[in-house]
Amino acid sequence: MQLIRGLHNLPAAPRGCALTIGNFDGVHRGHQAVLGQLQARASELGLPATVMVFEPTPQEYFAPDKAPPRLQRLRDKLTLFRELGVDRVVCLRFDRRLAERDAAAFVQDILIDGLGVRHLVIGDDFRFGRGRGGDFAFLQAAGREHGFEVVNTHTLADAGERVSSTRIREALAAGDLALAERLLGRPYRICGRVAPGRQRGRSIGFPTANVRLHRAKSPVRGVFAVRVHGLDARPLAGVANLGTRPTVCGNETVLETHLFDFDRDVYGRHVDVEFCRRLRDERKFESFDALKQQIQRDAEQARQFFSE
């Protein structure tokens, strides 16, 4: 899969593509249906199936405090695109320069001159350009003028409701991991590198592998039974806390995972933490001893879950 980052690299890209544009947060079943639609037409035309995304997202640029928590980082999104057979990803920095480009310039400079788009798959609620001046009808008119096709994305429904990133966030916030898995088409995971911590878990008999989230907000919080992929031939069971660790006056959101029957140095290793069952909310305890007793109960509850 080819990755093109930035407007300045577009002229170096081979011209001609079948394209879709969006956030694709979660790369869920609805996104997968769009990618399948894109790839089918790309194959017919003999063109690379191309996805355009933005970093940061437009919502994060215009209203960072109101932007929803990301389901995944860009790195994880790219991994899924590769696994799903996308040929090319164009990642554009969403900044003042891009935000102030009007819809006509976006079409001419990026879609036509930059990529030579021949087929565009887009949602009919898509808005783009300065002041959100461009829409589906604008793209259709541009396509007729410049010779590229514009078609709607296929909407995928589950239990009568549209599969969407928003719906997945709501399921995760409610602790409904089964619904989130159904909408995603896979269990929800957070990926990252194990970083050194303050060793406080080890001091009370519960060493943890700590993963910093590198995102402003997390779509999940609390204590969970988890499986960790990437450290052994098979996933390792454990119990994890995702939050700010109020008992020790933490202020950074961290994913701390205690692995059962495992005590190896894993600093620097890349792991995928799969969330299996939500056990409780994160809360502040009066003492380290009270925290230790609660972690023991959490671990017992998680072990029981994995033994069922």
C-alpha positions in Angstrom: 0.0 0.0 0.0 1.3 3.4 -0.9 1.0 6.3 1.6 1.1 9.9 0.3 1.4 12.5 3.0 0.8 16.2 2.3 -0.4 18.3 -0.6 3.2 18.8 -1.7 3.6 15.1 -2.5 0.5 14.9 -4.7 2.3 15.8 -8.0 4.6 12.8 -7.5 1.7 10.4 -7.3 0.8 8.4 -10.5 -2.3 10.0 -12.0 -5.7 8.3 -12.1 -7.5 6.7 -9.2 -10.9 5.6 -7.8 -11.2 7.6 -4.6 -13.2 7.9 -1.4 -12.9 10.6 1.2 -13.7 10.5 4.9 -12.5 10.1 8.5 -12.9 6.3 8.5 -12.6 6.2 12.3 -12.7 2.6 13.4 -12.8 1.3 9.8 -16.0 -0.4 10.9 -18.4 -2.6 8.8 -20.0 0.4 7.2 -16.5 1.6 6.1 -15.6 -1.8 4.9 -18.7 -1.9 2.7 -17.6 1.5 1.2 -14.1 0.1 0.5 -15.6 -3.0 -1.1 -17.7 -0.8 -3.4 -14.6 1.3 -4.2 -12.4 -1.6 -4.9 -14.9 -3.3 -7.2 -15.1 -0.2 -9.4 -11.4 0.4 -9.2 -10.8 -3.1 -10.5 -13.2 -2.5 -13.4 -11.4 0.7 -14.4 -7.9 -0.7 -13.8 -7.1 2.0 -11.2 -5.7 2.1 -7.7 -8.4 2.1 -4.9 -7.5 5.2 -3.0 -8.6 6.6 0.4 -8.2 10.2 1.4 -8.1 11.1 5.1 -7.2 14.2 7.1 -4.9 14.8 10.1 -6.2 16.2 12.3 -9.8 15.6 11.5 -11.8 18.8 10.5 -13.7 18.5 13.8 -10.5 18.4 15.8 -9.2 21.4 13.9 -12.3 23.6 14.2 -13.6 22.6 17.6 -11.0 20.5 19.5 -12.9 20.6 22.8 -16.0 19.3 21.1 -14.4 16.7 18.8 -15.4 13.1 19.6 -12.8 10.7 21.0 -11.0 8.7 18.3 -11.7 5.0 18.1 -8.1 4.5 16.8 -4.9 6.3 15.9 -3.9 6.9 12.3 -1.3 4.2 12.5 -4.0 1.6 13.3 -6.2 2.9 10.6 -3.5 2.5 8.0 -2.9 -1.1 9.2 -6.5 -1.9 8.6 -6.5 -0.3 5.2 -3.5 -2.4 4.2 -5.2 -5.6 5.5 -8.4 -4.7 3.5 -6.5 -4.3 0.2 -6.5 -0.5 -0.2 -3.9 0.4 -2.8 -3.2 4.0 -1.8 -3.9 6.3 1.1 -3.6 10.1 0.7 -3.3 11.8 4.2 -3.6 15.5 4.0 -2.8 17.8 6.9 -6.0 19.7 7.8 -4.6 23.2 8.6 -5.5 26.8 7.9 -4.3 26.5 4.3 -6.6 23.6 3.5 -9.5 24.9 5.6 -9.5 28.2 3.6 -9.4 26.5 0.2 -12.8 26.9 -1.5 -14.8 23.9 -2.9 -13.9 24.7 -6.5 -10.1 24.9 -5.7 -10.3 21.7 -3.7 -11.8 19.9 -6.7 -9.4 21.4 -9.2 -6.1 21.4 -7.2 -6.5 18.1 -5.3 -9.0 15.9 -7.1 -8.2 16.7 -10.7 -4.7 18.2 -10.9 -3.3 16.3 -7.9 -4.9 12.9 -8.3 -6.6 12.7 -11.7 -9.7 11.2 -10.0 -11.8 9.1 -12.4 -14.3 7.7 -9.9 -15.4 9.1 -6.6 -17.4 7.3 -3.9 -18.8 9.8 -1.3 -21.6 10.1 1.2 -24.5 12.4 0.1 -24.1 14.4 3.3 -20.4 15.1 2.6 -19.4 18.8 2.9 -16.1 20.3 2.0 -14.3 23.6 1.1 -14.3 27.0 2.9 -17.6 27.5 4.7 -18.6 23.9 3.8 -19.5 25.3 0.4 -19.1 22.0 -1.5 -21.6 19.1 -1.4 -22.6 16.0 -3.2 -24.4 18.0 -5.9 -21.4 20.2 -6.4 -19.2 17.2 -6.9 -21.7 15.6 -9.4 -21.6 18.8 -11.5 -17.8 18.9 -11.3 -17.7 15.3 -12.4 -19.9 16.0 -15.4 -17.6 18.9 -16.4 -14.3 17.1 -15.9 -15.2 13.6 -16.7 -15.2 11.6 -13.4 -18.0 9.6 -11.9 -19.5 10.5 -8.5 -21.6 7.9 -6.7 -23.2 7.5 -3.2 -21.7 5.3 -0.6 -23.7 2.2 0.3 -25.3 2.6 3.8 -25.0 -0.5 6.0 -27.6 -1.0 8.8 -27.5 -3.2 11.9 -30.7 -3.9 13.8 -32.4 -1.2 11.7 -29.8 1.5 12.5 -26.9 2.8 10.5 -23.5 1.4 11.3 -21.5 4.5 12.3 -18.5 5.6 14.4 -20.8 7.6 16.6 -22.9 4.5 17.4 -19.7 2.5 18.2 -18.6 5.3 20.6 -22.0 5.2 22.3 -21.7 1.4 22.7 -18.2 1.6 24.2 -19.2 4.4 26.6 -22.1 2.2 27.8 -19.9 -0.8 28.2 -21.7 -2.7 25.5 -18.6 -4.3 24.0 -20.6 -7.0 22.2 -22.5 -4.3 20.2 -19.3 -2.5 19.5 -17.7 -5.7 18.2 -20.7 -6.4 16.0 -20.5 -3.0 14.4 -16.8 -3.0 14.0 -16.7 -6.6 12.7 -14.0 -7.4 15.2 -13.4 -6.9 19.0 -12.5 -3.4 20.0 -8.7 -3.0 20.6 -6.3 -0.2 21.6 -2.8 -0.5 20.2 0.4 1.0 21.4 3.9 0.6 22.8 4.6 -0.5 26.3 6.2 2.4 28.2 7.9 2.5 31.6 5.6 3.6 34.5 6.2 4.5 38.1 6.4 0.8 39.3 3.6 1.4 41.8 1.6 -1.6 40.6 4.6 -3.8 41.1 5.0 -2.5 44.7 1.6 -3.9 45.6 2.0 -7.2 43.7 0.3 -6.2 40.4 2.9 -5.2 37.8 1.4 -3.6 34.8 2.2 -3.0 31.2 1.4 0.7 30.5 0.3 2.0 27.1 0.1 5.8 26.6 -2.8 6.6 24.3 -1.4 9.5 22.4 -4.9 11.0 21.9 -6.8 13.7 23.7 -9.8 11.6 24.7 -10.5 7.9 25.0 -13.8 6.3 23.9 -13.6 3.8 26.8 -12.8 4.3 30.5 -12.9 2.0 33.5 -11.7 -1.5 34.4 -11.9 -4.4 32.0 -11.1 -8.0 31.4 -8.7 -7.9 28.5 -6.7 -10.1 26.1 -3.2 -8.8 25.1 -1.9 -9.7 21.6 1.7 -9.3 20.6 3.7 -10.6 23.5 3.3 -14.4 23.1 2.2 -16.9 20.5 -1.3 -16.8 22.0 -3.2 -13.8 23.5 -2.6 -13.3 27.2 -5.4 -12.7 29.6 -5.4 -9.9 32.1 -7.2 -7.1 33.8 -6.8 -3.4 32.7 -7.6 0.0 34.0 -8.0 2.8 31.5 -8.2 6.2 33.1 -6.2 8.9 35.0 -5.4 6.8 38.1 -7.1 9.2 40.6 -5.8 7.3 43.7 -2.2 8.3 42.8 -3.3 11.8 41.5 -2.6 11.0 37.9 -3.5 13.5 35.2 -2.6 11.6 32.0 -4.9 9.0 30.6 -3.1 5.7 30.5 -4.0 2.1 29.8 -2.5 -0.1 32.6 -2.8 -3.9 32.1 -1.9 -6.6 34.7 -1.3 -9.9 32.8 -2.1 -13.1 34.7 0.8 -15.5 35.3 3.2 -13.4 33.3 6.3 -11.5 34.5 8.6 -10.6 31.6 10.2 -7.3 30.7 8.1 -6.0 27.8 9.1 -2.4 27.7 9.1 -1.1 24.1 7.0 -3.9 22.7 4.0 -3.1 20.6 0.8 -4.6 21.9 -2.9 -4.8 21.0 -5.2 -4.7 24.0 -8.5 -6.4 23.3 -11.4 -5.3 25.5 -13.5 -8.3 26.5 -15.8 -7.3 29.4 -16.3 -4.1 31.3 -16.0 -4.7 35.1 -16.6 -1.3 36.7 -15.9 2.4 36.6 -12.6 3.8 37.6 -12.7 5.4 41.0 -10.5 7.0 43.7 -9.6 4.9 46.8 -8.7 6.2 50.2 -5.4 4.3 50.4 -3.1 2.0 48.4 -4.3 -0.9 50.5 -7.9 -0.3 49.5 -6.8 -0.1 45.9 -4.9 -3.3 46.2 -7.9 -5.1 47.6 -10.1 -3.8 44.8 -7.5 -4.9 42.1 -7.5 -8.4 43.7 -11.3 -8.5 43.3 -11.1 -7.2 39.7 -8.5 -9.8 38.9 -10.7 -12.6 40.3 -13.7 -11.4 38.4 -11.6 -11.2 35.1 -10.2 -14.7 35.7 -13.7 -16.0 36.3 -14.8 -14.4 33.0 -12.0 -16.2 31.1 -12.8 -19.5 32.7 -16.4 -19.4 31.6 
